């Protein structure tokens, strides 16, 4: 039987011609499977209500067409309620754009290069609040490529950037991150033609700088630029891209929360260790023997959601598959706490199980109580499935942690997003079953 091989999606994310070692995408746009613009528009009622169940089913089958990916992601990430009308969404969008503009204006008043189309790559302030004017630190201005390292003249443009010492700890902390954001922006997705334009680099820097200002708990951490970059490409309006990134960070910010003794993602690494111990005890024991019982070798996979293990296009496909599988129709109301209190009736509109993602449904079927801990993110089971697939090789060839890292690095660019999600679902089901069996044995023993 003839099968449609599909159309490659790489043309939507053009790679610079000199970057010849970039892995080709495995994602294909397939008629009848991939969520197309026509099917997407047909999923809305005349009032604007979205049939989210049908949409999730289509995404599970073949992902999202790149031309509509941004607007679909806004629903998957909880920016909008599927049971909202067109007018309600327009009102929310306008309100959010105004809010972003206000935050950005605050940042501009603190540091005038925000919104200027340029960004910095060298520190501008010391930890005790003293502005840095040393030419060796400031380097030089590079207006041609959009990168600017402030001179004393530009640094004196606003009261907070004068030669006087800054005393506000929040402002100091924020200004200390700006050059690090700039350095990371320069490294992010540099193989893509999109980021040859300085205005796109500056837009990424602006969004991350504003986010670092409003999130006083986490601020900015390395890896966030990898998560934000696709939003810039998929949503032309900067404010819309910011809010999509902000919603994604609601899911992931715990990974970036650091203390003097730990990093937030360590909790997920501990979960990964527990899952592997149940699913593949021999592999877990071997990894512990090698000194890898903390599973830090999987740190990057979880922090930036497999951006390094997949091609750019495939990583987007993986993300939307994960979000569709995990989808909770009440996500919008969880994030909009104030509005949720005013509209309990709206929250009760979506009760059907078909409105939930497949992964979320599986969790609910296994007796998840309302007050129980939230389910482990599917990303942990994705990593576990990669370990399971490489189990035999790891057991036979890994004689140290360097070998573990090398073997796992071999999967870079060679993973199939859909197959990885299917494997993660199977592993999740197996984990829940074995976990239930262990609990039953403990209960019987006691």
C-alpha positions as a Markdown table, in Angstrom:
| # | Residue | x | y | z |
|---|---|---|---|---|
| 1 | Unk | 0.0 | 0.0 | 0.0 |
| 2 | Unk | 1.4 | 3.4 | -1.0 |
| 3 | Unk | 2.1 | 5.8 | 1.9 |
| 4 | Unk | 2.5 | 9.5 | 1.6 |
| 5 | Unk | 6.1 | 10.3 | 2.6 |
| 6 | Unk | 5.2 | 13.8 | 3.4 |
| 7 | Unk | 6.9 | 17.1 | 2.7 |
| 8 | Unk | 10.0 | 18.1 | 4.6 |
| 9 | Unk | 9.5 | 21.1 | 6.9 |
| 10 | Unk | 13.1 | 22.3 | 7.0 |
| 11 | Unk | 12.3 | 25.0 | 4.4 |
| 12 | Unk | 10.3 | 26.9 | 7.1 |
| 13 | Unk | 13.4 | 27.2 | 9.3 |
| 14 | Unk | 16.1 | 28.0 | 6.8 |
| 15 | Unk | 19.7 | 27.0 | 7.7 |
| 16 | Unk | 22.7 | 29.1 | 6.8 |
| 17 | Unk | 24.4 | 27.6 | 3.8 |
| 18 | Unk | 27.8 | 27.3 | 5.5 |
| 19 | Unk | 26.3 | 25.2 | 8.3 |
| 20 | Unk | 26.6 | 21.8 | 6.6 |
| 21 | Unk | 26.6 | 19.6 | 9.7 |
| 22 | Unk | 23.1 | 20.4 | 10.8 |
| 23 | Unk | 20.9 | 17.3 | 11.1 |
| 24 | Unk | 18.0 | 17.1 | 8.7 |
| 25 | Unk | 14.5 | 17.1 | 10.2 |
| 26 | Unk | 12.6 | 13.8 | 10.4 |
| 27 | Unk | 9.3 | 15.7 | 10.7 |
| 28 | Unk | 7.2 | 15.6 | 7.5 |
| 29 | Unk | 4.1 | 17.5 | 6.7 |
| 30 | Unk | 1.5 | 14.8 | 5.8 |
| 31 | Unk | -1.9 | 15.5 | 4.2 |
| 32 | Unk | -4.6 | 14.1 | 6.4 |
| 33 | Unk | -2.4 | 13.7 | 9.4 |
| 34 | Unk | -0.6 | 17.0 | 10.1 |
| 35 | Unk | -2.9 | 19.7 | 11.6 |
| 36 | Unk | -3.3 | 22.0 | 8.5 |
| 37 | Unk | -4.6 | 25.6 | 8.4 |
| 38 | Unk | -7.9 | 24.4 | 6.9 |
| 39 | Unk | -8.4 | 21.8 | 9.7 |
| 40 | Unk | -7.4 | 24.4 | 12.3 |
| 41 | Unk | -9.9 | 26.9 | 11.1 |
| 42 | Unk | -12.6 | 24.3 | 10.9 |
| 43 | Unk | -12.0 | 23.3 | 14.6 |
| 44 | Unk | -13.6 | 26.7 | 15.7 |
| 45 | Unk | -17.3 | 27.4 | 16.0 |
| 46 | Unk | -18.7 | 30.6 | 14.5 |
| 47 | Unk | -18.4 | 32.2 | 18.0 |
| 48 | Unk | -14.7 | 31.2 | 18.3 |
| 49 | Unk | -15.0 | 28.1 | 20.6 |
| 50 | Unk | -12.2 | 25.6 | 19.8 |
| 51 | Unk | -12.9 | 21.8 | 19.6 |
| 52 | Unk | -9.7 | 21.1 | 21.6 |
| 53 | Unk | -10.3 | 17.3 | 21.6 |
| 54 | Unk | -10.3 | 17.0 | 17.8 |
| 55 | Unk | -7.3 | 19.3 | 17.7 |
| 56 | Unk | -5.3 | 17.2 | 20.2 |
| 57 | Unk | -6.1 | 14.1 | 18.2 |
| 58 | Unk | -4.8 | 15.7 | 15.0 |
| 59 | Unk | -1.6 | 16.8 | 16.7 |
| 60 | Unk | -1.1 | 13.3 | 18.1 |
| 61 | Unk | -1.3 | 11.9 | 14.5 |
| 62 | Unk | 1.0 | 14.3 | 12.7 |
| 63 | Unk | 2.0 | 17.5 | 14.5 |
| 64 | Unk | 1.2 | 21.0 | 13.5 |
| 65 | Unk | 1.8 | 22.7 | 10.1 |
| 66 | Unk | 4.6 | 25.3 | 10.6 |
| 67 | Unk | 2.4 | 28.1 | 9.2 |
| 68 | Unk | 0.0 | 27.9 | 12.1 |
| 69 | Unk | 2.3 | 26.6 | 14.8 |
| 70 | Unk | 2.5 | 29.8 | 16.8 |
| 71 | Unk | -1.2 | 30.3 | 17.2 |
| 72 | Unk | -1.8 | 26.7 | 18.1 |
| 73 | Unk | 0.9 | 26.8 | 20.7 |
| 74 | Unk | -0.8 | 29.7 | 22.4 |
| 75 | Unk | -3.7 | 27.3 | 23.2 |
| 76 | Unk | -1.5 | 24.3 | 24.1 |
| 77 | Unk | 0.5 | 26.4 | 26.6 |
| 78 | Unk | -2.6 | 27.9 | 28.2 |
| 79 | Unk | -2.5 | 31.4 | 26.8 |
| 80 | Unk | -6.1 | 31.1 | 25.9 |
| 81 | Unk | -9.1 | 29.0 | 27.0 |
| 82 | Unk | -10.5 | 26.8 | 24.2 |
| 83 | Unk | -14.0 | 27.8 | 25.4 |
| 84 | Unk | -13.4 | 31.5 | 24.9 |
| 85 | Unk | -14.9 | 33.6 | 22.1 |
| 86 | Unk | -13.0 | 35.5 | 19.4 |
| 87 | Unk | -13.9 | 38.8 | 21.2 |
| 88 | Unk | -12.7 | 37.5 | 24.6 |
| 89 | Unk | -9.4 | 36.4 | 23.1 |
| 90 | Unk | -8.9 | 39.8 | 21.4 |
| 91 | Unk | -9.5 | 41.5 | 24.7 |
| 92 | Unk | -7.0 | 39.3 | 26.5 |
| 93 | Unk | -4.4 | 39.8 | 23.8 |
| 94 | Unk | -4.7 | 43.5 | 23.9 |
| 95 | Unk | -4.5 | 43.6 | 27.7 |
| 96 | Unk | -1.4 | 41.5 | 27.7 |
| 97 | Unk | 0.3 | 43.6 | 25.0 |
| 98 | Unk | -0.4 | 46.7 | 27.1 |
| 99 | Unk | 1.1 | 45.0 | 30.1 |
| 100 | Unk | 4.2 | 43.9 | 28.3 |
| 101 | Unk | 4.6 | 47.4 | 26.9 |
| 102 | Unk | 4.5 | 48.8 | 30.5 |
| 103 | Unk | 7.1 | 46.3 | 31.8 |
| 104 | Unk | 9.3 | 47.0 | 28.9 |
| 105 | Unk | 9.1 | 50.8 | 29.5 |
| 106 | Unk | 10.1 | 50.2 | 33.1 |
| 107 | Unk | 13.2 | 48.3 | 31.8 |
| 108 | Unk | 14.0 | 51.0 | 29.3 |
| 109 | Unk | 14.0 | 53.6 | 32.1 |
| 110 | Unk | 16.4 | 51.5 | 34.1 |
| 111 | Unk | 18.6 | 50.6 | 31.1 |
| 112 | Unk | 18.0 | 52.6 | 27.8 |
| 113 | Unk | 19.3 | 49.9 | 25.4 |
| 114 | Unk | 16.2 | 47.8 | 26.1 |
| 115 | Unk | 14.0 | 48.2 | 23.0 |
| 116 | Unk | 16.8 | 50.0 | 21.1 |
| 117 | Unk | 17.4 | 47.2 | 18.6 |
| 118 | Unk | 20.8 | 46.5 | 20.2 |
| 119 | Unk | 22.1 | 44.5 | 23.2 |
| 120 | Unk | 25.1 | 44.1 | 25.4 |
| 121 | Unk | 27.7 | 41.3 | 25.8 |
| 122 | Unk | 29.9 | 42.8 | 28.5 |
| 123 | Unk | 29.1 | 43.6 | 32.2 |
| 124 | Unk | 27.9 | 47.1 | 32.9 |
| 125 | Unk | 27.8 | 47.0 | 36.7 |
| 126 | Unk | 29.6 | 45.4 | 39.6 |
| 127 | Unk | 28.0 | 43.3 | 42.3 |
| 128 | Unk | 28.1 | 46.2 | 44.7 |
| 129 | Unk | 26.3 | 48.5 | 42.2 |
| 130 | Unk | 29.3 | 50.4 | 40.7 |
| 131 | Unk | 28.9 | 51.2 | 37.0 |
| 132 | Unk | 31.8 | 49.7 | 34.9 |
| 133 | Unk | 33.5 | 52.1 | 32.6 |
| 134 | Unk | 36.8 | 50.3 | 32.0 |
| 135 | Unk | 37.4 | 50.2 | 28.2 |
| 136 | Unk | 38.9 | 46.7 | 28.5 |
| 137 | Unk | 35.6 | 45.5 | 29.9 |
| 138 | Unk | 33.3 | 47.6 | 27.7 |
| 139 | Unk | 35.2 | 46.7 | 24.6 |
| 140 | Unk | 33.8 | 48.7 | 21.6 |
| 141 | Unk | 30.5 | 49.5 | 20.0 |
| 142 | Unk | 29.4 | 47.2 | 17.1 |
| 143 | Unk | 26.3 | 48.9 | 15.6 |
| 144 | Unk | 26.6 | 46.9 | 12.3 |
| 145 | Unk | 25.7 | 43.5 | 13.9 |
| 146 | Unk | 23.5 | 44.9 | 16.6 |
| 147 | Unk | 25.7 | 44.2 | 19.5 |
| 148 | Unk | 26.5 | 47.2 | 21.7 |
| 149 | Unk | 28.8 | 47.3 | 24.7 |
| 150 | Unk | 27.9 | 50.5 | 26.5 |
| 151 | Unk | 30.3 | 53.4 | 26.7 |
| 152 | Unk | 30.2 | 55.9 | 29.6 |
| 153 | Unk | 28.1 | 58.3 | 27.4 |
| 154 | Unk | 25.4 | 55.7 | 26.7 |
| 155 | Unk | 25.6 | 54.4 | 30.3 |
| 156 | Unk | 24.9 | 58.0 | 31.6 |
| 157 | Unk | 21.7 | 58.3 | 29.5 |
| 158 | Unk | 19.4 | 57.5 | 32.4 |
| 159 | Unk | 19.5 | 58.2 | 36.1 |
| 160 | Unk | 20.0 | 54.5 | 37.0 |
| 161 | Unk | 23.0 | 54.2 | 34.7 |
| 162 | Unk | 24.9 | 57.3 | 35.9 |
| 163 | Unk | 28.3 | 57.3 | 37.4 |
| 164 | Unk | 26.7 | 57.1 | 40.9 |
| 165 | Unk | 26.4 | 53.7 | 42.7 |
| 166 | Unk | 23.2 | 51.8 | 42.3 |
| 167 | Unk | 21.8 | 50.7 | 45.7 |
| 168 | Unk | 18.6 | 48.9 | 44.8 |
| 169 | Unk | 19.4 | 45.2 | 45.0 |
| 170 | Unk | 16.7 | 44.2 | 42.5 |
| 171 | Unk | 18.1 | 46.6 | 39.9 |
| 172 | Unk | 21.7 | 45.5 | 40.5 |
| 173 | Unk | 20.7 | 41.8 | 40.2 |
| 174 | Unk | 18.8 | 42.5 | 37.0 |
| 175 | Unk | 21.6 | 44.6 | 35.4 |
| 176 | Unk | 24.1 | 41.9 | 36.3 |
| 177 | Unk | 22.2 | 39.4 | 34.0 |
| 178 | Unk | 21.9 | 41.6 | 31.0 |
| 179 | Unk | 25.3 | 40.9 | 29.5 |
| 180 | Unk | 24.9 | 37.2 | 30.2 |
| 181 | Unk | 21.6 | 37.2 | 28.3 |
| 182 | Unk | 23.4 | 39.0 | 25.4 |
| 183 | Unk | 26.2 | 36.3 | 25.3 |
| 184 | Unk | 23.5 | 33.5 | 25.3 |
| 185 | Unk | 21.5 | 35.3 | 22.6 |
| 186 | Unk | 24.6 | 35.3 | 20.3 |
| 187 | Unk | 25.0 | 31.5 | 20.8 |
| 188 | Unk | 21.3 | 30.6 | 20.3 |
| 189 | Unk | 20.2 | 28.9 | 17.1 |
| 190 | Unk | 23.1 | 30.6 | 15.2 |
| 191 | Unk | 22.7 | 28.0 | 12.3 |
| 192 | Unk | 19.4 | 29.6 | 11.4 |
| 193 | Unk | 19.1 | 32.4 | 8.7 |
| 194 | Unk | 16.5 | 34.0 | 10.9 |
| 195 | Unk | 19.1 | 35.1 | 13.5 |
| 196 | Unk | 21.3 | 36.7 | 10.9 |
| 197 | Unk | 19.1 | 39.7 | 11.3 |
| 198 | Unk | 20.1 | 41.9 | 14.2 |
| 199 | Unk | 16.5 | 42.9 | 15.0 |
| 200 | Unk | 15.6 | 39.3 | 15.7 |
| 201 | Unk | 18.6 | 38.9 | 18.1 |
| 202 | Unk | 17.6 | 42.2 | 19.8 |
| 203 | Unk | 14.0 | 41.0 | 20.1 |
| 204 | Unk | 15.1 | 37.8 | 21.8 |
| 205 | Unk | 17.3 | 39.9 | 24.2 |
| 206 | Unk | 14.5 | 42.3 | 25.0 |
| 207 | Unk | 12.0 | 39.5 | 25.9 |
| 208 | Unk | 14.5 | 37.7 | 28.1 |
| 209 | Unk | 15.5 | 41.0 | 29.8 |
| 210 | Unk | 11.9 | 41.9 | 30.5 |
| 211 | Unk | 11.2 | 38.4 | 31.8 |
| 212 | Unk | 14.3 | 38.6 | 34.1 |
| 213 | Unk | 12.9 | 41.8 | 35.5 |
| 214 | Unk | 9.4 | 40.5 | 36.3 |
| 215 | Unk | 10.4 | 37.1 | 37.6 |
| 216 | Unk | 12.2 | 38.2 | 40.8 |
| 217 | Unk | 12.4 | 34.7 | 42.1 |
| 218 | Unk | 14.2 | 33.0 | 39.2 |
| 219 | Unk | 15.3 | 35.9 | 36.9 |
| 220 | Unk | 17.4 | 34.7 | 34.0 |
| 221 | Unk | 19.3 | 31.5 | 33.8 |
| 222 | Unk | 21.3 | 29.9 | 31.0 |
| 223 | Unk | 19.1 | 27.7 | 28.8 |
| 224 | Unk | 16.1 | 30.1 | 28.8 |
| 225 | Unk | 17.2 | 31.6 | 25.4 |
| 226 | Unk | 16.9 | 28.1 | 23.9 |
| 227 | Unk | 13.3 | 27.9 | 25.1 |
| 228 | Unk | 12.4 | 31.4 | 24.1 |
| 229 | Unk | 14.0 | 31.4 | 20.6 |
| 230 | Unk | 11.2 | 29.4 | 18.8 |
| 231 | Unk | 8.6 | 31.8 | 20.2 |
| 232 | Unk | 10.3 | 34.7 | 18.4 |
| 233 | Unk | 10.2 | 32.8 | 15.2 |
| 234 | Unk | 6.6 | 31.6 | 15.4 |
| 235 | Unk | 4.9 | 34.8 | 16.7 |
| 236 | Unk | 5.6 | 38.0 | 14.9 |
| 237 | Unk | 4.3 | 40.3 | 17.7 |
| 238 | Unk | 7.0 | 40.6 | 20.4 |
| 239 | Unk | 4.4 | 40.8 | 23.2 |
| 240 | Unk | 2.6 | 37.6 | 22.0 |
| 241 | Unk | 6.0 | 35.8 | 21.9 |
| 242 | Unk | 6.8 | 37.0 | 25.4 |
| 243 | Unk | 3.5 | 35.7 | 26.8 |
| 244 | Unk | 3.9 | 32.3 | 25.1 |
| 245 | Unk | 7.4 | 32.1 | 26.6 |
| 246 | Unk | 6.0 | 33.2 | 30.0 |
| 247 | Unk | 3.5 | 30.4 | 29.9 |
| 248 | Unk | 6.1 | 27.9 | 29.0 |
| 249 | Unk | 8.2 | 29.1 | 31.9 |
| 250 | Unk | 5.2 | 28.5 | 34.2 |
| 251 | Unk | 5.8 | 24.8 | 33.5 |
| 252 | Unk | 9.6 | 24.9 | 33.6 |
| 253 | Unk | 10.7 | 27.6 | 36.0 |
| 254 | Unk | 11.0 | 25.1 | 38.9 |
| 255 | Unk | 13.9 | 23.6 | 36.9 |
| 256 | Unk | 15.8 | 26.9 | 37.0 |
| 257 | Unk | 15.1 | 27.8 | 40.6 |
| 258 | Unk | 18.5 | 27.6 | 42.4 |
| 259 | Unk | 19.7 | 27.7 | 46.0 |
| 260 | Unk | 23.2 | 27.7 | 47.4 |
| 261 | Unk | 23.1 | 23.9 | 47.6 |
| 262 | Unk | 20.8 | 22.7 | 44.7 |
| 263 | Unk | 19.3 | 23.4 | 41.3 |
| 264 | Unk | 15.6 | 22.9 | 40.7 |
| 265 | Unk | 16.0 | 20.3 | 37.9 |
| 266 | Unk | 17.6 | 18.0 | 40.5 |
| 267 | Unk | 14.1 | 17.0 | 41.6 |
| 268 | Unk | 13.3 | 15.7 | 38.1 |
| 269 | Unk | 16.7 | 13.9 | 38.0 |
| 270 | Unk | 15.7 | 12.2 | 41.3 |
| 271 | Unk | 12.4 | 11.2 | 39.7 |
| 272 | Unk | 14.3 | 9.9 | 36.6 |
| 273 | Unk | 16.4 | 7.8 | 38.9 |
| 274 | Unk | 13.3 | 6.3 | 40.7 |
| 275 | Unk | 11.7 | 5.5 | 37.3 |
| 276 | Unk | 14.8 | 3.8 | 36.0 |
| 277 | Unk | 15.2 | 1.8 | 39.2 |
| 278 | Unk | 11.7 | 0.5 | 38.8 |
| 279 | Unk | 11.7 | 0.0 | 35.0 |
| 280 | Unk | 15.4 | -1.2 | 34.5 |
| 281 | Unk | 16.9 | -2.0 | 37.9 |
| 282 | Unk | 20.1 | -3.5 | 36.3 |
| 283 | Unk | 20.8 | -0.3 | 34.4 |
| 284 | Unk | 20.2 | 1.8 | 37.5 |
| 285 | Unk | 22.5 | -0.3 | 39.5 |
| 286 | Unk | 25.2 | 0.0 | 36.8 |
| 287 | Unk | 24.9 | 3.8 | 36.6 |
| 288 | Unk | 25.2 | 4.0 | 40.4 |
| 289 | Unk | 28.3 | 1.8 | 40.2 |
| 290 | Unk | 29.8 | 4.3 | 37.7 |
| 291 | Unk | 29.0 | 7.2 | 40.1 |
| 292 | Unk | 26.1 | 8.4 | 38.0 |
| 293 | Unk | 23.3 | 7.7 | 40.5 |
| 294 | Unk | 22.5 | 11.4 | 40.5 |
| 295 | Unk | 21.7 | 11.2 | 36.8 |
| 296 | Unk | 23.4 | 14.6 | 36.1 |
| 297 | Unk | 24.3 | 13.3 | 32.6 |
| 298 | Unk | 20.6 | 13.9 | 31.7 |
| 299 | Unk | 20.7 | 17.5 | 33.1 |
| 300 | Unk | 20.7 | 19.2 | 29.7 |
| 301 | Unk | 17.9 | 17.1 | 28.2 |
| 302 | Unk | 15.5 | 18.2 | 30.9 |
| 303 | Unk | 16.6 | 21.8 | 31.2 |
| 304 | Unk | 16.1 | 22.8 | 27.6 |
| 305 | Unk | 13.6 | 20.1 | 26.5 |
| 306 | Unk | 15.8 | 18.1 | 24.1 |
| 307 | Unk | 16.8 | 21.1 | 22.0 |
| 308 | Unk | 20.3 | 19.6 | 21.6 |
| 309 | Unk | 19.1 | 16.1 | 20.9 |
| 310 | Unk | 16.8 | 17.0 | 18.0 |
| 311 | Unk | 17.1 | 19.2 | 15.0 |
| 312 | Unk | 15.4 | 22.6 | 15.4 |
| 313 | Unk | 12.3 | 21.5 | 13.5 |
| 314 | Unk | 12.1 | 18.2 | 15.2 |
| 315 | Unk | 12.4 | 19.8 | 18.7 |
| 316 | Unk | 9.4 | 21.9 | 17.9 |
| 317 | Unk | 7.5 | 18.8 | 16.8 |
| 318 | Unk | 8.5 | 17.0 | 20.0 |
| 319 | Unk | 7.4 | 20.0 | 22.1 |
| 320 | Unk | 3.9 | 20.2 | 20.6 |
| 321 | Unk | 3.5 | 16.4 | 20.9 |
| 322 | Unk | 4.4 | 16.6 | 24.6 |
| 323 | Unk | 2.1 | 19.5 | 25.3 |
| 324 | Unk | -0.8 | 17.9 | 23.4 |
| 325 | Unk | -0.3 | 14.7 | 25.4 |
| 326 | Unk | -0.1 | 16.6 | 28.7 |
| 327 | Unk | -2.9 | 19.0 | 27.9 |
| 328 | Unk | -5.3 | 20.0 | 30.7 |
| 329 | Unk | -8.2 | 22.2 | 29.5 |
| 330 | Unk | -8.2 | 24.0 | 32.8 |
| 331 | Unk | -4.7 | 25.2 | 32.2 |
| 332 | Unk | -5.8 | 28.7 | 31.3 |
| 333 | Unk | -7.7 | 29.1 | 34.5 |
| 334 | Unk | -4.9 | 27.8 | 36.6 |
| 335 | Unk | -2.7 | 30.6 | 35.2 |
| 336 | Unk | -5.4 | 33.3 | 35.3 |
| 337 | Unk | -6.2 | 32.9 | 39.1 |
| 338 | Unk | -7.9 | 36.2 | 39.6 |
| 339 | Unk | -10.2 | 35.7 | 36.6 |
| 340 | Unk | -10.9 | 32.1 | 37.6 |
| 341 | Unk | -12.4 | 33.2 | 40.9 |
| 342 | Unk | -14.9 | 35.4 | 39.0 |
| 343 | Unk | -15.9 | 32.7 | 36.5 |
| 344 | Unk | -16.3 | 29.3 | 38.2 |
| 345 | Unk | -19.0 | 28.4 | 35.6 |
| 346 | Unk | -16.5 | 28.8 | 32.8 |
| 347 | Unk | -14.1 | 26.4 | 34.6 |
| 348 | Unk | -16.7 | 23.7 | 34.7 |
| 349 | Unk | -17.4 | 23.8 | 30.9 |
| 350 | Unk | -14.8 | 21.3 | 30.1 |
| 351 | Unk | -15.3 | 18.0 | 31.9 |
| 352 | Unk | -15.1 | 15.5 | 29.1 |
| 353 | Unk | -12.0 | 13.2 | 29.1 |
| 354 | Unk | -11.5 | 13.8 | 25.4 |
| 355 | Unk | -10.5 | 17.3 | 26.2 |
| 356 | Unk | -7.5 | 16.1 | 28.1 |
| 357 | Unk | -4.2 | 14.9 | 26.5 |
| 358 | Unk | -3.6 | 11.2 | 26.3 |
| 359 | Unk | -0.8 | 11.3 | 28.9 |
| 360 | Unk | -3.0 | 13.3 | 31.3 |
| 361 | Unk | -5.9 | 10.9 | 30.8 |
| 362 | Unk | -3.7 | 7.9 | 31.7 |
| 363 | Unk | -2.8 | 9.7 | 34.9 |
| 364 | Unk | -6.4 | 10.4 | 35.7 |
| 365 | Unk | -7.5 | 6.9 | 35.0 |
| 366 | Unk | -5.0 | 5.6 | 37.5 |
| 367 | Unk | -6.9 | 7.2 | 40.4 |
| 368 | Unk | -5.3 | 10.6 | 40.5 |
| 369 | Unk | -7.0 | 12.5 | 43.3 |
| 370 | Unk | -7.6 | 16.3 | 43.0 |
| 371 | Unk | -5.4 | 16.9 | 46.0 |
| 372 | Unk | -2.7 | 14.5 | 44.8 |
| 373 | Unk | 0.7 | 15.7 | 43.6 |
| 374 | Unk | 0.7 | 16.7 | 39.9 |
| 375 | Unk | 1.8 | 14.0 | 37.5 |
| 376 | Unk | 5.5 | 13.8 | 36.6 |
| 377 | Unk | 6.1 | 15.6 | 33.3 |
| 378 | Unk | 6.3 | 13.4 | 30.2 |
| 379 | Unk | 9.8 | 14.8 | 29.5 |
| 380 | Unk | 11.2 | 12.6 | 32.4 |
| 381 | Unk | 9.7 | 9.5 | 30.7 |
| 382 | Unk | 11.2 | 10.6 | 27.4 |
| 383 | Unk | 14.7 | 10.6 | 29.0 |
| 384 | Unk | 13.9 | 7.3 | 30.6 |
| 385 | Unk | 12.8 | 5.8 | 27.3 |
| 386 | Unk | 16.2 | 7.0 | 25.7 |
| 387 | Unk | 18.0 | 5.3 | 28.6 |
| 388 | Unk | 15.9 | 2.1 | 28.2 |
| 389 | Unk | 16.7 | 2.1 | 24.4 |
| 390 | Unk | 20.4 | 2.4 | 25.1 |
| 391 | Unk | 20.3 | 0.1 | 28.1 |
| 392 | Unk | 22.2 | -2.8 | 26.4 |
| 393 | Unk | 24.9 | -0.5 | 25.1 |
| 394 | Unk | 25.3 | 1.3 | 28.4 |
| 395 | Unk | 25.6 | -2.0 | 30.3 |
| 396 | Unk | 28.2 | -3.5 | 27.9 |
| 397 | Unk | 30.3 | -0.4 | 26.9 |
| 398 | Unk | 30.0 | 2.2 | 29.7 |
| 399 | Unk | 33.0 | 1.9 | 32.0 |
| 400 | Unk | 32.8 | 5.4 | 33.3 |
| 401 | Unk | 30.6 | 8.5 | 33.2 |
| 402 | Unk | 32.4 | 9.8 | 30.2 |
| 403 | Unk | 31.3 | 6.7 | 28.3 |
| 404 | Unk | 27.7 | 7.3 | 29.4 |
| 405 | Unk | 27.8 | 10.9 | 28.1 |
| 406 | Unk | 29.4 | 9.7 | 24.8 |
| 407 | Unk | 26.8 | 7.0 | 24.2 |
| 408 | Unk | 23.9 | 9.4 | 25.0 |
| 409 | Unk | 25.4 | 12.1 | 22.7 |
| 410 | Unk | 25.3 | 9.6 | 19.9 |
| 411 | Unk | 21.5 | 10.0 | 19.9 |
| 412 | Unk | 21.8 | 13.7 | 18.9 |
| 413 | Unk | 20.0 | 14.3 | 15.7 |
| 414 | Unk | 19.0 | 10.6 | 15.4 |
| 415 | Unk | 15.8 | 10.5 | 17.5 |
| 416 | Unk | 12.3 | 10.3 | 16.0 |
| 417 | Unk | 10.0 | 12.7 | 18.0 |
| 418 | Unk | 6.8 | 10.7 | 17.5 |
| 419 | Unk | 8.5 | 7.3 | 18.3 |
| 420 | Unk | 10.1 | 8.9 | 21.4 |
| 421 | Unk | 6.7 | 10.1 | 22.6 |
| 422 | Unk | 5.1 | 6.7 | 22.0 |
| 423 | Unk | 7.9 | 5.0 | 23.9 |
| 424 | Unk | 7.5 | 7.5 | 26.8 |
| 425 | Unk | 3.8 | 6.7 | 27.0 |
| 426 | Unk | 4.4 | 3.0 | 27.1 |
| 427 | Unk | 7.1 | 3.4 | 29.7 |
| 428 | Unk | 4.7 | 5.6 | 31.8 |
| 429 | Unk | 2.0 | 3.0 | 31.7 |
| 430 | Unk | 4.5 | 0.3 | 32.7 |
| 431 | Unk | 5.8 | 2.5 | 35.5 |
| 432 | Unk | 2.4 | 3.1 | 36.9 |
| 433 | Unk | 1.6 | -0.6 | 36.8 |
| 434 | Unk | 4.9 | -1.6 | 38.5 |
| 435 | Unk | 4.4 | 1.2 | 41.0 |
| 436 | Unk | 0.9 | -0.1 | 41.9 |
| 437 | Unk | 2.3 | -3.6 | 42.3 |
| 438 | Unk | 5.0 | -2.4 | 44.6 |
| 439 | Unk | 2.5 | -0.5 | 46.7 |
| 440 | Unk | 0.2 | -3.6 | 46.9 |
| 441 | Unk | 3.1 | -5.8 | 48.0 |
| 442 | Unk | 4.1 | -3.3 | 50.7 |
| 443 | Unk | 0.5 | -3.0 | 51.9 |
| 444 | Unk | 0.2 | -6.8 | 52.1 |
| 445 | Unk | 3.5 | -7.1 | 54.0 |
| 446 | Unk | 2.3 | -4.6 | 56.6 |
